[in-house]
Amino acid sequence: MDQPRPDLETEHSLAPATRAVTAGREPAGPDSPVTTPVVLTSTYTASDGAAAPGDRGYGRWDNPTWAALESAMGELEGGRGVAFASGMACVAAVLSLVPVGGVVVVPRAPYSGTAQLAAELAAAGRLAVREVPIADTDAVVAALDGADVAMLETPTNPLLEVADLPAIAAAARAAGTLLAVDNTFATPLLQRPLAVGADLVGHSATKYLGGHSDVLLGVAGAADEALEARLRSHRTLHGAIPGPWEAWLVLRGLRTLHLRVERAGANAAELARRLAGHPAVERVRHPALPEDPGHERAAAQMSGFGAIVGVEVRGGPDAAERVCSAARLWVHATSLGGVESTLARRRRWATEAPTIPEGLIRLSVGIEHIDDLADDLLGALRQ
């Protein structure tokens, strides 16, 4: 069969790897396309009579290619998908859920874009920010008291700190705090926050979901219809809509997500092992390492450890920059999650949190052969 039977799409027995391939497809029919087409239109022909639920109406409201991606992501995350123009547009939509004068809880060292936007809103008097060490569950739970939204990451970017998601989700529910989790690093194949009680999940689909460093897009997942409606309203009124072509690229990326996450994760774990104890390295951060502070927690609540590795180089920022410049196979770039391996010293960017070590290099491990990756990086460290 060219496509799975429609009744198989809702089978809970399907493995995540299979869902990544089958989700979001229309039921097969004679001469129907196997892949979702790119629908390039700004305008739809009106239905007869008054507007009815389900009418697409206008190109800023809906698009069949978006809908296919949202359906796929909703199925993978176990919620209701909403696509955005970028990961930051997704972050902005979640922060818009904080009432005026309300409180948002964020990690002490989150993704820099999240920190910047939260700080900007706080400076404008729009909301108050509480920063927490995400791996300290007691501190996170205490910060939830009186908070409206908790926007967390696990593992965090770039320190790879791991939060106790089940415990925090239960505490957020008890406190009446909306819990949103940035799941970009883990992807829905390694972790499903909605399944353990989170209200929202978000992704920079630019990263692993797209997987080829050629698209900017974000996707959120909502646990219920009311939250989905609020996200869609924000997207429509603020114009944070994705392009159909970008949505199609991410949908295509989903089809190989399992293979890429599996290979990149295996490469990352092996690379972390080879780097641990290297004389030029002060510390290696990766949850696969038994000595990593997040190892036990990640092993308990995730299906893998991910493909991001943090390396603190001896000699500080100058030494770290020399390593980045000396690498030849590794691409010196700030993004992550593509098939190619990239590296960057995070503190070279003024927007990075001051709590990030100056000599920390974030490695986004790709799908190349591990020996080639290791030889190139170890050679750069020798230099």
N, C-alpha and C positions, 0 to 999 in steps of 0.2 A: 504493500500500500504506500502511496506517495505521502499520505498524511495519516495520523492516528485517527481512530473513530472519535466523533464528538463526545460520546459517552465516556471515553477514557480521559478526557480533559479534566473531569471533576473527580477522578478516582484518587482518594487520599493515599493509596498505596504507591503511587508513582514517586520515584526517587527525585530529589531536587535536580539532579543532572538531566533527567528525562524531562522534567517540567521546563527547564531552561530551553529545551529544544522545541517542545510542543505548545507552550503557553502563548496565548495571544493570536493564534491562527484561527481563521474562519473555517467552519466545517467544509470538508472537501466535497466538491461536486464535479460533474463532467467538465473538463477543460478549465477548471478553476486554477488560479495561480497557486503554487505551493507556498511562495513567499508573499508577505503582505506588500502591496504596492505603495509607492509614494504618491500621495494625493496632493497635487499642487493646485490649490484653489483658494481664493479669498471669499467666494460667493457661492451660495447654494440656492437651487431653485426651491421656491416656497411650496409647501403642501397646500392643498385646498382647504379653505376655511380658516378658522382661528389657529394660531400657533398651538401646537400640542407638545406634551412632554416627549422628548426624544428628537424633536426637530433640531437640526444642526444650526440653522439660521444664518450664522455669519462665521467667517474664518477665525475670528479672535475667540469665539466661544468653543469651537470643537473642530476636530479633524479626524478622519478615519485612521490615519497613520498614528496620530497620538493615541487614539483609543486602543489600538492594538498593543502598543507599548504599555499603556496603563493597565490593560487587562493582564498582560504577561507579568508585570511587576507586582500587581495585586495578588496574583496567584502565587508567585514566588515568596512574597513577604507575608502572605496570609491576611491581606487587608484590601484597601481600595487605593489604586494607584492614581497619582496626579503628576503629570509631567510639567516641567518648568524650563525656562530658557537657559538656566545654568544652575549649578549647585548653590551659588550664592542667592539666586532668586528663590530657591527652596528654603534656605536659611531665613531669608527676609520674610517669607510667608509664615514660617513658624513663629518668628519673633513678633509678627503682627498680632498673634493670638494673645500676647500679654496685654492686659488692659492698661489704659493710661494711668501712670502712677504705680503700676504693679511691679512685681519682682520676678526676675528670671535668674535661675541658677545655671552657671556654666562651669566647665572645667578650669582649673587654674592655668593650664597651658593647652588651650584648644587649638583647632585650626585657626590660623591668623585672621582669616576673613570673618569668622564668627566673632572673634574677640573684637575686631575693629568695629563691626556693625553694632554689637552690643554696647561698646564704649561710646560710640557716636550717639546712639539713642539715649544713653544715660546722661551724656553731656547736655543734650537738648531737654532734659527733664521728662522724657517720654516714659522711662522705666528705671528701676534700680537693679544693679547687677550684684549677685553674690558669687564669688569665685570659690571653688572647692577643690581639694586634692582628690581626684576622682577614684583613686584606689583605696581611699580611707572611707569605708562605708559609713562609719559612725558620723564622720564630718558631713558627708553628703546627706544623710538622713536628717541631721540637725538643721541643715540649711533649707530643707524642704518645708519647714514649719513657716507658714504664712506666705510661701512662694506660689506664684501663679503658674509658671512654666519652668520645667527643668530641661535644658537643652544639653544633652550629654554626648560624649563620644566614648567608644570602647572598641578596640584599642584606640588610644588618643594619638593625635597627630602633632608632633612627631615622636613623643616620648614613649609611646606604646604601653601606656598604663592601662590596666584592665579593671573595669568596674564590675562589682557584683550585681549584675543586672536583675536577677530574680528578687534579691533582697531590696534593692532600690525601687523596683517597680511596685512591690508590695507596700513599701513605705510611702511612695508617691500617691498611691491609691488611697491609703489611709489619711494622708494629709490633704487630699483634694487637689493635688498638684498635677497638672498635665505633664506627662513625661514624653519627651521626644529624644530619639537616639539617632545620631549620625552613624550610619552603618556602612560608610564608604569603604573603609579598610577591610571589613570582614566579608561584605557582600551577603546576600540572602542564602548563599550556599554554606557559609560557615556559621551564621548566626541569624536568628529571626527574633528581633526584640518584641514584636507584637505578640508573639506566642507566649512570652513570659510576663505580659502585662503592660508593656509600653503602649501609649496612645498613638504615637506617631513615629515614623521612621523616615530618614532622609538619606539621599545619595547624591554625591557628585557623579552623575552618570558619565561625565567626561573621563573618569578613571576606569575602574575595572569593568563596568557594565559595557561601555563602548569598547574599551580595550585596545584601541589602535592609534591613540593620540591624534585624532582627526575630527573631534566633535566636542562642542560645549553644550551640556544639557544637564538638568537635574531632575530627580524623581523623588516624590514623597509617597509614603504609604500611610493611610489613615485606618484606625481600628473600627470606625463606625461612619455611618452616612452623614451625620451632622458635621463631623470634623472634615470629611471630604468636601462637603458643600462650602465650608468656610475657606478651605484652601483654593477651591476653584473660583470662588468669588474674588479672592485676593488676586489670583492670577489674571482673571479677566479684566478687572478694574485697574490694575497696575500695569497691564500689558506685558506681563512676564511670560509670554507664550513661547513654546519651542517652535522651531521650523519643522515642517514635515520631513524634510531631508535629514535633519539632525535626528529626529525621532526614529526614522528608518535605520540610520546607521547604528544607533544604540540597540534597536531591536535585532539587527543582524549580529551585533556583538554578543547579545545574550546567548545566541545559539552555540557559541564556543566558550562560554563563560566557565563551564565546569573544567574543560581541558586546560584552559589558561590558569585558572586559580589553583588547580591541582599541581601543575608543573611548576609554576612560579613559587608556590608555597614550599614544595619539596626543595627547589633550588635555594630558597631563602633559609630554610632550616639547616641545610648542609653548609651554606656559606657562613652562617652565624657560628656553626660549630668550628669551622676552619679558622675563623677570625678570633675566636675566644682564646685568650692567652698570647696573642701575637704581641711581640715586644713594642710595636708602634701603636698599639691600641690600648687605650685606658679602660674602655668598657664597651661591651656589645649588648644591645638591647633587642631581644626577640623572645616572645613567649614560648617558643619551642625549646629553649635552653632550660634544663632542669633548675639551674641556679637563678633564672630570671624571676623577679618578684611576682610577676603575673602568671607564671607557668601553671600552677595548680588550678587557679581560678579559670584560666583560659581552657585548660584541658577538661574542666568540668562542664563548662557552658558553651563551648564552641566545637565545631566539627573539624577544625584545623586552626593553624596559628597565623595564617596570612603571609604576605610576601613583602612586607616592609621590615627593614632592619635598620636600627640606629647604631652608628659606630662613633664613639668618641675617640678622636685621634690625639695621641700625646703630642704636646707642643703647641696646643691651642689653635686659634683661627688661622694663622699663617700656614701651619703644617697641614691643616685640613684643606685649605684652598689649594695647596700644592698637590695634594692627593687627587683632588677633583680635576685639576688641570693635567695631571700626568696620565690619567686613565685614557685609554684609547677605545676600547670596546664599549665601556659605559658612556652613556650620553650625559654630559653636564647640563642638566635642565631641572627646572623646579617642579614639574608635574610628576605624576605617578600613575601606576596601574596599566601602562601600555605593555605590548608584547616585548618591547625593548627595555633593557635595564637602564635606569637613570640614577644619578646621584647629585646631591646638592648640600652645601653647608647651609643650614637653615638660618643662622644668625647673620648671614650676609644681607638678609632682607630686614629693613628697619621695622617692618610690621610684626616680626616674630616676637613672641613673648620673651621678656628678659630672663625668665626662669629656664630657658633653653640653654644648655651649655654651648659656649662659643665654638668649641671644637667638634660639635655634633654634626656628622654627615648622615643624612637620611638616604638610605638605599631603597629604591623601588626595584626589586629583583624581577627580571623578566623571564622569558621562556627559552633563552639561549642554553647552550650546553654548560653545565655547571663548571666543568674544568676550565673552559675558556673564560668564564666570568671570574672565577677565583684567580686564575693566573694573571689576568689583567689587573685586578684590584690589588692583589698581593705585590705585583710589580710596582704599582703606583705607591704603595705603602713603603716599599724598599727605597724608592727615590726620595 
